[in-house]
């Protein structure tokens, strides 16, 4: 079985500005691959492509980790061998991995208004099954006094340095989530937590009512290849990690949810 695609622990996407003042978000993922020949492609799930200086976004850059004693990967593109390659959803590249090869690094680049989930990178070992792609998602949290704020997969959804609680949230993202993910939240009017599907608000808006817990679970098809990882942060109790289907709750009564993060990653 091929290894998982691994995102750096607790690493938030880097944000820089292009010369035209378009914020550019870079999300790196480390992909350890066993020896073999691989064909790598990117699938664009929405027609939201933008171009800046001839470069189409969203896109992904393939490169190697600088590991001492290992040789950089060489990617076979239509222009020949190169030390790095770009994927924009129009074509793929081939790479040969040997025991001496460095580890693959996949960096997804998006602009403001684009979701990293719109570009899914697929890695297929020739003669073998496809490595499950990361299923990216977007969390839109309704935060006390701040309103709606949007966060990427694995990123803390919170008010940052402000002690404002979360009142509700909505999950959107990759098409696979539509029938593969459910989530719920707990508040004083829904103490058990009602499970809903992506695109559905969980919690309340503009009622001053904080969440008191949250949970996530995967359907059978997506659960066969992926796991859902999530953590909920409470004002007094602190962080509570959840496993597939468990609802994170505080040991303290009426302890509001101050932040949460969730990611769907390959097994």
Secondary structure, 3 states (H helix, E strand, C coil): CCCCCEECCCCCCEEEECCCCCEEEEEEEEECCCCEEEEEEEEECCCCCEEECCEEECEEEEEECCCCCCECCCEEECCEEECCEEECCCCCEEEEECCCECCEEEEEEEECCCCHHHEEEEEEECCCCEECCCECEEEEEEECCCEEEEEECCCCEECCCCCCCEEEEEEEECHHHCCCEEEEEEECCECCCCCEECCCCEECCCCCCCCCEEEEEECHHHHCCEEEEEEEEECCCEEEEECCCCEEECCCCCCCEEEEEEEEEEC
